[in-house]
Amino acid sequence: FFSIFRPGMRAYFVPLVAGIVLAASAFLPWVIVGTVSISGVPDVEAVWVAGLGALAAVLALLSLITRRN
């Protein structure tokens, strides 16, 4: 289990964490510019951002698993 934390494997955690943060950002209140506000989920843009973040995290996790094996 701890073999995934060796120095060569640490770089695989960067896209995994980035995907998780991107997916989580869709649920945060977004930008307010003047009187126009862009909210998070359930807007279409936020659903796309959440989906892309989840996809990035899943692909990074698969890459980490295949590299470990």
Buried (B, 14 or more C-beta within 10 A) or exposed (E): EEEBEEEEEEEBBEBBEBBBEBBEBBEEEBEEEEEEEEEBEEEEEBEEBBEBBBEBBEEBBEEBEEEEE
